[in-house]
Amino acid sequence: MAYDIEPIERCLIRCLTERDRKRFDRAKRFVDETLRRSTDYATAHRISARWLKFLCSRKPVQRDLDPEAAAKLRDFATVLGLPAARTREFFNLGLLGREWRQWCLWGLLRGPPELVAQITRVTGWEYFERCRRDDAGLILLPVHTQFARLIVRYLRHRGHVGLTLGLENDRLNALGFQTPSAKRLEHARQMQAAKQLLRRGGIVFNAPDSPQNLDSSRSVEFFGRQRKLASGFADLALKTGAHVVPLAYRFSPRGFFVLEFGAPFHAPGLQSTDDERVDSLVGQYASFLRDEWRRYPWNLQWGQLRNYGLLPETNPASMAMQGPAGPENDESDDSDAVRHAGGEARPA
């Protein structure tokens, strides 16, 4: 089913004065005309995303479009301990991410991978290339973000395919693994297949921040709470000699996506015990994960935020996320289409 933006537009139009309705109509005509003239997918996607950002930043839309979603965002902001200056940003971009995901995610997953590549900018690609210069395998550790599933599509476009390890329950159920014992056997089979693939120099995807598959895990401090991170990737890396690289895929308020590769993890030498080496690798992923949460909380999957709120508090003084917002966020461009049309559309 195609995404329908008209309900969001109508939600805003109802609250506009006659003068501002004219401004809105001019802005809408500008957007429609720009899309009509666009000759490439990337430009059309960027214009549509920035128009959607403008709509999602308007108070009537935030208040009336989906009151239940708005209440969840307010609860998330409170649980995260966001300072007042960042709460508005979190609310605006959190709603944008939800609507953006509904608008295009499934189409991008089903379409050709080159569409994802056209609208994705990459940072840290040199880390990925460095790890592919020898015969060692590579374990990629994504963060559970709104558009994390597009990572595989982008890498496929670049000619890199891999095995996804640690499928969650809903996907296992869809594959016919219904009982706990069947799921355990499938996880064991996946682990063995991953080990063999890494020894041949292949790529394995594994998300340690999943709330499932935590039989092998380590507990870490996480913004004043204790959470478990899966440690299976560390065991795999130590047994196969594979490189380990964290990565995150996020939407930018400027209308495109960013794929960020972190620096390869450093594995302690053989003078350390196996437990110490596993702890070190898990700790490095935890540091990368904290940084993503601190800088881009609006980009996280809502299920991750909900699960965080259920964790027991251990140090309330360290819960607030006081770090700066990410560099892609630029509030100056959220009304580009409106400014081109001659003014800002404000509600009555």
C-alpha positions as CSV (number, residue, x, y, z in Angstrom):
1,M,0.0,0.0,0.0
2,A,1.4,3.4,-1.0
3,Y,2.2,5.9,1.8
4,D,-0.4,8.7,1.9
5,I,1.0,12.1,3.0
6,E,-2.3,13.9,2.6
7,P,-3.6,13.1,6.2
8,I,-0.6,14.9,7.6
9,E,-1.1,17.9,5.3
10,R,-4.8,18.1,6.2
11,C,-3.9,17.9,9.9
12,L,-1.8,21.1,9.5
13,I,-4.2,22.9,7.1
14,R,-7.1,22.7,9.6
15,C,-5.2,25.0,11.9
16,L,-3.9,27.6,9.4
17,T,-5.2,31.1,9.0
18,E,-6.4,32.1,5.5
19,R,-3.2,34.0,4.9
20,D,-1.0,31.1,6.1
21,R,-3.1,28.7,4.0
22,K,-2.1,30.6,0.9
23,R,1.5,30.4,2.0
24,F,1.1,26.6,2.5
25,D,-0.5,26.2,-0.9
26,R,2.4,28.0,-2.5
27,A,4.9,25.8,-0.7
28,K,3.0,22.7,-1.7
29,R,2.9,23.7,-5.4
30,F,6.7,24.3,-5.2
31,V,7.3,20.8,-3.8
32,D,5.0,19.2,-6.3
33,E,6.6,21.1,-9.2
34,T,10.1,20.2,-8.1
35,L,9.2,16.6,-7.8
36,R,7.6,16.6,-11.3
37,R,10.8,18.1,-12.8
38,S,13.1,15.8,-10.9
39,T,15.0,13.4,-13.1
40,D,16.7,11.2,-10.5
41,Y,15.5,9.2,-7.5
42,A,17.9,10.8,-5.0
43,T,16.7,14.3,-5.6
44,A,13.0,13.3,-5.4
45,H,13.6,11.4,-2.2
46,R,15.5,14.3,-0.6
47,I,12.8,16.8,-1.5
48,S,10.0,14.5,-0.2
49,A,11.9,13.8,3.0
50,R,12.5,17.5,3.7
51,W,8.8,18.3,3.1
52,L,7.9,15.6,5.5
53,K,10.3,17.0,8.0
54,F,8.6,20.4,7.7
55,L,5.2,18.9,8.3
56,C,6.3,16.7,11.3
57,S,7.8,19.8,13.0
58,R,4.5,21.6,13.1
59,K,2.7,21.6,16.5
60,P,-0.7,20.8,15.2
61,V,0.7,17.7,13.4
62,Q,2.5,16.6,16.5
63,R,-0.6,17.1,18.7
64,D,-3.3,15.8,16.5
65,L,-1.9,13.3,13.9
66,D,-1.3,10.4,16.3
67,P,-1.7,11.4,20.0
68,E,-0.6,7.9,21.1
69,A,2.7,8.2,19.2
70,A,3.2,11.7,20.6
71,A,2.7,10.4,24.2
72,K,5.3,7.7,23.6
73,L,7.8,10.2,22.4
74,R,7.3,12.3,25.5
75,D,7.7,9.3,27.7
76,F,10.9,8.3,25.8
77,A,12.4,11.8,26.3
78,T,11.7,11.6,30.0
79,V,13.2,8.2,30.4
80,L,16.3,9.2,28.5
81,G,16.7,12.2,30.7
82,L,17.1,14.5,27.7
83,P,17.8,18.2,28.5
84,A,15.1,20.7,27.5
85,A,17.2,22.0,24.6
86,R,17.2,18.5,23.0
87,T,13.7,17.4,23.9
88,R,12.1,19.4,21.1
89,E,14.6,18.1,18.6
90,F,14.0,14.5,19.8
91,F,10.2,15.0,19.4
92,N,10.4,16.5,15.9
93,L,12.9,14.0,14.5
94,G,11.4,11.0,16.3
95,L,8.1,11.7,14.6
96,L,9.8,12.3,11.3
97,G,11.6,9.0,11.6
98,R,8.4,7.1,12.2
99,E,6.7,8.7,9.2
100,W,9.8,8.4,7.0
101,R,10.0,4.7,7.8
102,Q,6.3,4.1,7.0
103,W,6.8,6.0,3.7
104,C,9.8,4.3,2.2
105,L,11.4,1.4,4.1
106,W,9.5,-1.4,2.5
107,G,9.9,0.0,-1.0
108,L,13.7,0.3,-0.4
109,L,13.9,-3.2,0.9
110,R,12.1,-4.6,-2.1
111,G,13.6,-2.4,-4.8
112,P,17.0,-2.6,-6.4
113,P,20.0,-2.0,-4.0
114,E,21.2,0.9,-6.1
115,L,18.3,3.0,-4.9
116,V,19.6,2.7,-1.4
117,A,23.1,3.5,-2.6
118,Q,21.9,6.7,-4.3
119,I,20.5,8.2,-1.0
120,T,23.3,6.9,1.3
121,R,26.4,8.8,2.3
122,V,29.2,6.8,4.0
123,T,31.7,7.7,6.7
124,G,34.5,5.4,7.8
125,W,34.5,3.3,4.6
126,E,38.3,3.1,4.9
127,Y,37.8,1.0,8.0
128,F,35.8,-1.5,6.0
129,E,38.3,-1.6,3.2
130,R,41.3,-2.0,5.6
131,C,39.6,-5.1,7.1
132,R,39.1,-6.7,3.6
133,R,42.8,-6.5,2.6
134,D,43.8,-9.7,4.2
135,D,42.2,-13.2,4.3
136,A,40.5,-12.7,7.7
137,G,36.8,-12.7,8.1
138,L,34.8,-9.6,9.1
139,I,32.1,-9.4,11.8
140,L,29.9,-6.3,11.3
141,L,28.0,-5.1,14.4
142,P,25.0,-2.9,13.5
143,V,23.0,-0.8,16.0
144,H,19.2,-1.3,16.1
145,T,18.2,2.0,14.3
146,Q,15.1,2.8,12.4
147,F,16.6,1.9,9.0
148,A,19.2,-0.6,10.1
149,R,17.9,-3.2,7.6
150,L,19.1,-1.1,4.7
151,I,22.8,-1.8,5.6
152,V,22.6,-5.2,3.9
153,R,21.1,-3.6,0.8
154,Y,23.8,-1.0,0.6
155,L,26.7,-3.4,0.9
156,R,25.1,-5.7,-1.6
157,H,25.2,-2.9,-4.1
158,R,28.9,-2.6,-3.4
159,G,29.4,-6.3,-4.0
160,H,29.6,-7.5,-0.4
161,V,27.2,-10.1,0.9
162,G,27.2,-11.9,4.3
163,L,25.4,-14.1,6.8
164,T,23.0,-12.6,9.3
165,L,23.6,-14.3,12.7
166,G,21.2,-14.2,15.6
167,L,17.8,-13.9,14.0
168,E,15.1,-12.7,16.3
169,N,12.0,-14.6,17.3
170,D,9.6,-13.1,14.8
171,R,11.8,-13.9,11.9
172,L,12.5,-17.4,13.2
173,N,8.8,-18.0,13.5
174,A,8.3,-16.9,9.9
175,L,10.9,-19.4,8.9
176,G,9.1,-22.2,10.6
177,F,11.1,-22.5,13.9
178,Q,8.3,-22.3,16.4
179,T,9.5,-24.1,19.5
180,P,12.3,-23.1,21.9
181,S,14.2,-26.2,21.1
182,A,13.9,-25.7,17.4
183,K,15.2,-22.1,17.8
184,R,18.1,-23.2,19.8
185,L,19.1,-25.8,17.2
186,E,18.8,-23.2,14.5
187,H,20.9,-20.7,16.4
188,A,23.6,-23.4,16.9
189,R,23.5,-24.2,13.2
190,Q,23.9,-20.5,12.3
191,M,26.8,-20.2,14.7
192,Q,28.6,-23.1,13.1
193,A,27.9,-21.7,9.6
194,A,29.2,-18.3,10.7
195,K,32.4,-19.8,12.1
196,Q,33.1,-21.7,8.8
197,L,32.3,-18.5,6.7
198,L,34.6,-16.3,8.8
199,R,37.5,-18.8,8.5
200,R,37.0,-18.5,4.7
201,G,37.3,-14.7,4.9
202,G,33.5,-14.0,4.7
203,I,31.3,-11.4,6.3
204,V,28.9,-12.0,9.2
205,F,26.3,-9.5,10.5
206,N,25.4,-9.7,14.2
207,A,23.6,-7.2,16.4
208,P,24.6,-7.5,20.1
209,D,22.1,-4.9,21.2
210,S,19.1,-7.2,20.5
211,P,17.0,-7.9,23.6
212,Q,16.8,-11.5,22.5
213,N,19.4,-14.3,22.2
214,L,21.2,-13.3,25.4
215,D,22.2,-16.8,26.6
216,S,25.8,-15.7,26.0
217,S,26.0,-12.1,27.2
218,R,27.8,-9.5,29.3
219,S,26.2,-6.9,31.5
220,V,27.3,-3.3,31.0
221,E,26.5,0.1,32.5
222,F,24.2,2.0,30.2
223,F,23.2,5.5,31.1
224,G,22.5,4.7,34.7
225,R,21.0,1.2,34.0
226,Q,22.4,-2.3,33.6
227,R,21.7,-3.9,30.2
228,K,22.9,-7.1,28.6
229,L,24.8,-7.2,25.3
230,A,25.2,-10.5,23.4
231,S,28.8,-11.7,23.5
232,G,28.7,-14.4,20.8
233,F,30.4,-12.1,18.3
234,A,33.4,-11.9,20.6
235,D,33.7,-15.6,20.9
236,L,33.5,-15.9,17.1
237,A,36.2,-13.3,16.6
238,L,38.6,-14.9,19.0
239,K,38.1,-18.4,17.6
240,T,38.4,-17.3,13.9
241,G,40.7,-14.3,14.0
242,A,38.0,-12.2,12.3
243,H,38.0,-8.4,12.4
244,V,35.2,-6.7,14.3
245,V,33.7,-3.4,13.1
246,P,30.6,-1.6,14.6
247,L,28.3,0.4,12.3
248,A,25.1,2.4,12.3
249,Y,22.7,3.5,9.7
250,R,20.7,6.6,10.3
251,F,18.4,9.1,8.6
252,S,19.5,12.7,8.3
253,P,17.1,15.6,8.6
254,R,18.6,16.9,5.4
255,G,16.8,14.1,3.4
256,F,19.3,11.3,3.0
257,F,20.9,8.5,5.0
258,V,24.3,8.1,6.6
259,L,26.1,4.8,7.0
260,E,28.8,5.1,9.6
261,F,31.6,2.5,10.1
262,G,33.4,2.7,13.4
263,A,37.1,1.9,13.9
264,P,37.9,-1.9,14.0
265,F,38.0,-3.2,17.6
266,H,41.3,-4.0,19.2
267,A,41.5,-7.6,20.6
268,P,43.8,-8.0,23.7
269,G,46.7,-10.3,23.3
270,L,47.1,-13.9,24.5
271,Q,48.5,-12.7,27.8
272,S,44.8,-11.9,28.8
273,T,42.3,-14.6,29.7
274,D,39.5,-15.5,27.4
275,D,37.0,-13.8,29.7
276,E,39.1,-10.6,29.7
277,R,39.3,-10.6,25.9
278,V,35.6,-11.1,25.5
279,D,34.9,-8.4,28.0
280,S,37.2,-6.0,26.1
281,L,35.4,-6.6,22.8
282,V,31.9,-6.3,24.3
283,G,33.1,-3.1,26.1
284,Q,34.2,-1.5,22.9
285,Y,30.8,-2.2,21.3
286,A,29.1,-0.8,24.4
287,S,31.1,2.4,23.9
288,F,30.1,2.7,20.3
289,L,26.5,2.0,21.2
290,R,26.4,4.6,24.0
291,D,27.8,7.2,21.6
292,E,25.1,6.5,19.0
293,W,22.4,6.7,21.7
294,R,23.8,10.0,23.0
295,R,24.2,11.7,19.7
296,Y,21.2,10.3,17.8
297,P,18.4,9.1,20.2
298,W,15.7,10.0,17.6
299,N,17.2,7.5,15.2
300,L,16.7,4.5,17.5
301,Q,14.1,1.9,17.1
302,W,11.2,2.6,19.4
303,G,11.4,-1.0,20.7
304,Q,14.9,-0.3,21.9
305,L,13.8,2.8,23.8
306,R,10.9,1.0,25.3
307,N,13.1,-1.8,26.5
308,Y,15.6,0.6,28.0
309,G,12.8,2.1,30.1
310,L,12.2,-1.3,31.6
311,L,15.7,-1.9,32.8
312,P,16.4,-1.4,36.5
313,E,18.1,1.8,37.5
314,T,21.5,1.5,39.1
315,N,22.9,5.1,39.0
316,P,20.2,7.7,38.3
317,A,22.8,10.5,38.4
318,S,24.4,9.2,35.1
319,M,21.1,8.6,33.2
320,A,20.8,12.0,31.5
321,M,22.1,12.1,27.9
322,Q,23.9,15.4,27.8
323,G,26.0,14.9,24.7
324,P,25.7,17.1,21.6
325,A,23.5,16.3,18.7
326,G,25.0,14.8,15.5
327,P,26.4,17.0,12.8
328,E,23.8,16.0,10.2
329,N,21.0,17.7,12.2
330,D,20.5,21.2,10.7
331,E,17.3,22.9,11.9
332,S,17.9,25.7,9.4
333,D,16.7,23.5,6.5
334,D,13.5,22.2,7.8
335,S,11.4,24.7,6.0
336,D,13.2,25.1,2.7
337,A,10.2,24.4,0.6
338,V,8.1,27.0,2.5
339,R,10.8,29.7,2.3
340,H,11.0,29.2,-1.5
341,A,7.3,29.7,-1.6
342,G,7.5,33.1,0.2
343,G,7.0,32.6,3.9
344,E,6.4,30.2,6.8
345,A,3.0,28.5,7.2
346,R,2.0,29.0,10.8
347,P,-1.0,27.6,12.6
348,A,-3.7,30.0,13.8
